[in-house]
Amino acid sequence: MTLSLFDSSQSKDVIALYTNVFSNSEGEQEGRVIGDLVSNLITTTKPQDLIGFVAGSDKGLIGCIFFSRLTLPSDDLAFILSPVAIATSEQRKGIGQQLINYGLSHLKSLAVDLVFTYGDPNYYCKVGFNPISEAIVKAPFELSQPEGWLAQSLDGSSIKAMQGRSQCVPALNVKEYW
């Protein structure tokens, strides 16, 4: 398996991966929604505000993750991990964790302070994320599942309480995603 930075020449394959993975797990309609999200993320997000990573094997593209800028009401440089897709046939082999750790290491090398995600704590806690209260950092929208709001500090400092909401890139700025 190889891990590398996403390149825009991989867009078509990446969108197909997300569409297939989410269609298989959540149904065709959700697959289209997530495929459209990824397409919008790739095409509408400023290059400095989006960093993607891919996993490949002799089977081709088997995984992808994206981190996009999350603007906080502080001076901290932050990104949010969303979405993540690992080919259905390759799940439960640790590929997602390896890909996320690879991405986190890259973000750390860029002096990113904080990384957030909104998802299953049982999964994301395995790669260093911890639940965070919205009393500390507010998500861009009111959360339908507050237990899924997770964060980690890449510089080792504690995450301090902030006044005001965070802001995500336009592709994620959709209330229904939250």
Salt bridges, closest charged atoms under 4 A:
GLU28 OE1 - ARG32 NH1 3.66
ASP49 OD1 - ARG69 NE 2.44
GLU90 OE2 - LYS59 NZ 2.71
GLU90 OE1 - LYS93 NZ 3.24
GLU134 OE2 - ARG165 NH1 3.41
